[in-house]
Amino acid sequence: MIRWSLLAGLFLAIVWWLPGLLHIYTQWLWFNFDVRFPDVFWKILTTKLGLGLAFGAVFFVVVVANIEIARRFAHRTSCTTKSAPSASG
């Protein structure tokens, strides 16, 4: 069972990433062999990666801070409940 789920996950990852990888590959071919500006390709790629990592890090910090603030302001309830007074007594 684990083997099939691992294979299914691998297949989905390939299907998910393949179009993006093919796009990067065709861009590299075009910049390297057609217009002969491979430095422009690498500059674009490193800029996209750097911006993605920077905004990802900012997003991570904001989410962690939000979770921490929510945890601090959350209403704390006890696990024990008081029983309601009985009607007979």
N, C-alpha and C positions, 0 to 999 in steps of 0.2 A: 504494500500500500504506500509506504514511504517512497519507494522507488518511483512509482507512477506520479505521485504528487511532485517529486523533485523534477522529473522529466517534463511534467506539465508546466511547472514554474520556469524551467529553463526555456521551454518553447515560447511561453508568453513573453519572457524577457527579450528573447531574440526578435520576436515579432514587434515588440514595443520599440526597441532601439534600432532596428535595421534601417528604417527610413531615414532617421537622423544621421546614422553613420554613412549611409550612401550619399546623402546630401553633402556631408563634409568631404567625402572622397571625391565627388564630382567637382566641388569647389576647389579642392586642392589640385586636381587635374587641370582645371581651367586656368587658375592663377599661375601654376607652375609651367605648363607647356604651351598654353595659347597666348596669354598676355605677357608671360615671363616676368611676373612680379610676385615671387613666392613670399617675399618679406611682407607684402600687404596681407596675404592669406594668414600668415602666422600672427601678425599684429591684430587682425580681426578676431582670430580664434582666441588668443590670449586675453584680449579685451573682454570678449563675451564670457570666458571662463572666470576672469577676475571679478567682473560685475556680478555674475551669478553667485559666486562664493561670497562676495561682500554683502549682497542683499539677502542671501540665505542666512548669513551669520546675524545680520540685523533682525531678520524675521525670527530667528531662533531666540535671540535675547529678549525680544518683545513678548513672545509667547511664554517663555519661562518666567519673565517678570509678571505677566498677567496671571499665570497659574499661581505664582507665589502670593500675589495680592489677593486673589480669590480665596486661596487657602487660609490666609490670615483673617479675612473678614467673614469667613463662613461661620454660620451659626453652629455652635457646638451643641450636640445633643448627647444625652447619656444613653447608655445601652439598657439601663434598667428603667422600667416604667412603673409608675405608681398605680396601684389598683384603685379603681373607682370605689367610692363608698357604697356600701350595699344599701338597698332601699329598706331593708327590714330593721336596720339598726340605728 
